[in-house]
Amino acid sequence: MIFKNLRDDIANVLRLDPAARSSLEVVLCYPGFHAVVLHRLAHWLWARGWLVAGRFVSALARLFTGIEIHPGAKIGKRFFIDHGLGVVIGETAEIGDDVTLYQGVTLGGTSLQRGKRHPTLEDGVIVGAGAKVLGAFTVGRGARIGANAVVLSEVPVGASVAGIPAKVIGERPKPEAQPQFLPYGTPCEETPDPIACQLSVLHGEVARIRAQLAAIEEERNRERLGDSIPGGYENGRRSVNE
């Protein structure tokens, strides 16, 4: 079973990375692949109660690859860590099938209590470079997390999120639609800039408030004109008309 997963992992790297030319190149030159191989061994040891041995293998993996995966983390099939340097995956993290992480990603916890404290990434999730996913919540199937995002709460199925803290950007695809692969988890074509969207909303609010202020000022000017004419505004207006 372990060897079948390794074959799937190699095929997945060749499918997703156009720089990969052969299976041999992946086996010899891809630290993300090395980290996954060593993690599968470390997790096998950890699950059988050989905790120190599992931690030792994970420490060796970090030393040789720059990628730290706790042996307790559960990882599915065809897991791809592209580039990989600086990736950290915590003990209670759970990762589904066909998930891709880029360099500098952290799947971290925000609690010192034992038990579930790291995120769960469902099938097909992509996490862009430098993103931090912090807490014991679920990132829904097919979600995309943009580069350098800080995700602190649950991400809906199929959503694309970006920013600090991360917010949904763009439109979510229909549930039956197969999400496309987005390098670095960041949609780059026809994607609205969240800051530009907020500025547009603020511009509309300012225009509305200005219109209200202009109406109020005009009403006050009419009242002042009426007070300045003997007999009040109505009489003054009548006299002017006459």
C-alpha positions in Angstrom: 0.0 0.0 0.0 2.8 2.4 0.9 4.6 1.7 -2.4 1.3 2.2 -4.4 1.0 5.6 -2.7 4.5 6.5 -3.7 3.8 5.7 -7.3 0.7 7.9 -7.2 2.8 10.7 -5.5 5.4 10.5 -8.3 2.7 10.6 -11.0 1.0 13.5 -9.3 4.3 15.5 -9.3 4.8 14.9 -13.0 1.2 16.0 -13.7 1.3 19.2 -11.7 4.9 20.4 -12.2 5.9 21.2 -15.8 9.5 21.4 -14.6 9.6 17.7 -13.7 11.0 15.7 -16.7 11.0 12.1 -15.3 10.2 9.9 -12.4 13.9 9.5 -11.6 14.2 13.3 -11.4 11.3 13.4 -8.9 12.7 10.7 -6.8 16.2 12.2 -6.7 15.6 15.9 -6.7 12.3 16.9 -5.2 12.4 17.6 -1.4 8.6 17.7 -1.2 8.5 14.1 -2.4 11.3 13.1 0.0 9.4 14.7 2.9 6.2 12.8 2.0 8.1 9.5 1.8 9.7 10.0 5.2 6.4 11.1 6.7 4.7 8.0 5.6 7.3 6.0 7.4 7.2 8.2 10.5 3.4 8.0 10.6 3.5 4.3 10.3 5.8 4.1 13.3 3.8 6.7 15.3 0.5 4.8 14.7 2.1 1.7 16.1 3.2 3.4 19.3 6.8 3.9 18.4 6.6 7.6 19.2 10.2 8.4 19.6 11.2 6.5 16.4 8.5 8.4 14.5 9.7 11.8 15.8 13.3 10.8 15.0 12.4 10.0 11.4 10.4 13.3 11.1 13.4 15.2 12.5 15.7 13.6 9.9 13.1 14.7 7.2 13.2 18.3 8.5 17.0 18.2 8.5 17.3 17.0 4.9 14.3 18.8 3.3 13.5 21.9 5.4 10.0 20.6 5.7 8.5 19.8 9.1 5.6 17.3 9.3 4.7 15.9 12.7 4.4 12.1 12.5 0.9 12.3 14.0 -0.5 14.3 11.0 -2.8 12.3 8.7 -2.1 12.8 5.0 -4.1 11.3 2.1 -3.1 10.2 -1.4 -1.3 12.3 -4.1 -0.1 14.9 -1.6 2.2 17.4 -3.3 4.5 19.9 -1.6 6.0 22.1 -4.3 9.4 23.7 -3.5 8.5 23.1 0.1 11.1 25.0 2.2 9.6 26.2 5.4 6.4 24.1 5.3 5.2 23.2 8.8 2.3 20.7 9.4 1.1 20.2 13.0 0.4 17.0 14.9 -3.4 16.9 14.5 -3.6 18.3 11.0 -5.6 16.1 8.5 -5.0 16.4 4.8 -7.2 14.7 2.2 -6.4 13.4 -1.3 -4.9 15.6 -4.1 -3.9 18.5 -1.8 -1.1 20.8 -2.9 1.0 23.1 -0.6 3.6 25.6 -1.6 6.7 26.8 0.3 6.3 28.6 3.6 2.9 27.2 4.4 1.9 26.6 8.1 -0.9 24.3 9.2 -0.7 25.4 12.8 -2.7 25.3 16.1 -3.9 28.2 18.2 -4.4 26.2 21.4 -2.0 24.6 24.0 -4.6 22.0 24.9 -4.1 18.4 23.7 -6.6 17.1 21.2 -7.6 18.5 17.8 -6.0 21.9 17.4 -4.8 22.0 13.8 -6.8 22.4 10.5 -8.4 19.8 8.3 -7.9 20.2 4.6 -10.4 18.3 2.5 -9.7 16.8 -1.0 -8.3 19.0 -3.7 -7.3 22.0 -1.6 -4.5 24.3 -2.8 -2.6 26.5 -0.3 -0.4 29.2 -1.8 3.1 30.2 -0.7 3.5 31.7 2.7 -0.1 31.1 3.8 -0.9 30.3 7.4 -3.9 28.2 8.3 -4.3 28.4 12.0 -6.9 26.5 14.1 -9.0 23.4 14.4 -11.5 24.1 11.5 -12.1 22.7 8.1 -11.0 24.0 4.7 -13.7 22.7 2.3 -13.1 20.5 -0.6 -11.6 22.2 -3.6 -10.9 25.5 -1.8 -8.0 27.7 -2.8 -6.0 29.8 -0.3 -4.0 32.6 -1.8 -0.4 33.3 -1.2 0.4 34.9 2.2 -3.2 34.6 3.4 -3.9 34.1 7.1 -6.8 31.8 7.5 -8.5 31.8 11.0 -11.9 30.3 10.3 -13.6 27.7 8.2 -13.4 28.0 4.4 -16.5 27.0 2.3 -16.3 24.2 -0.2 -14.8 25.5 -3.5 -14.1 29.0 -2.2 -11.1 31.1 -3.0 -9.8 33.2 -0.1 -7.1 35.8 0.3 -5.9 38.5 2.6 -5.2 39.0 6.3 -7.5 37.8 7.8 -8.5 35.7 4.8 -11.8 36.5 3.1 -13.7 35.0 0.2 -12.8 36.6 -3.2 -14.6 36.1 -6.5 -17.5 33.7 -7.0 -17.6 30.1 -5.8 -17.9 27.5 -8.5 -21.0 25.4 -8.7 -20.8 22.2 -6.6 -20.9 19.9 -9.6 -18.1 21.8 -11.4 -14.6 20.4 -11.2 -12.3 23.1 -9.7 -9.4 23.9 -11.9 -5.8 23.7 -10.6 -4.6 27.1 -9.6 -0.8 27.4 -9.1 -0.1 28.9 -5.7 -3.8 28.8 -5.0 -4.2 32.3 -6.3 -6.6 33.1 -9.1 -4.9 35.7 -11.4 -7.4 36.3 -14.2 -10.4 38.5 -13.8 -10.3 38.3 -10.0 -11.5 41.4 -8.2 -9.0 43.1 -5.9 -10.6 43.0 -2.4 -9.1 46.4 -1.5 -10.4 47.9 -4.8 -13.8 46.4 -4.0 -13.9 48.0 -0.6 -12.8 51.4 -1.9 -15.6 51.2 -4.5 -18.1 50.6 -1.8 -16.7 53.5 0.3 -16.8 55.8 -2.7 -20.5 55.0 -3.2 -21.2 55.7 0.5 -19.4 59.0 0.3 -21.4 60.0 -2.8 -24.7 59.2 -1.0 -23.7 61.1 2.1 -22.7 64.1 0.0 -26.1 64.1 -1.7 -27.9 64.0 1.6 -25.8 66.9 3.0 -26.5 69.0 -0.1 -30.3 68.4 0.3 -30.1 69.4 4.0 -28.0 72.5 3.2 -30.5 73.5 0.5 -33.4 73.2 2.9 -31.6 75.3 5.5 -30.9 78.0 3.0 -34.6 78.2 2.1 -35.5 78.5 5.8 -33.0 81.3 6.3 -34.4 83.1 3.3 -37.9 82.9 4.7 -36.8 84.1 8.1 -35.1 87.2 6.5 -38.4 88.4 4.8 -41.1 90.0 7.1 -44.1 87.7 7.4 -42.1 84.5 7.2 -41.0 82.3 4.4 -44.5 81.7 3.0 -45.4 85.4 2.9 -41.9 86.2 1.6 -42.3 83.8 -1.2 -45.8 85.2 -2.0 -44.4 88.7 -2.1 -41.6 87.7 -4.4 -44.1 85.9 -6.7 -46.3 89.0 -6.7 
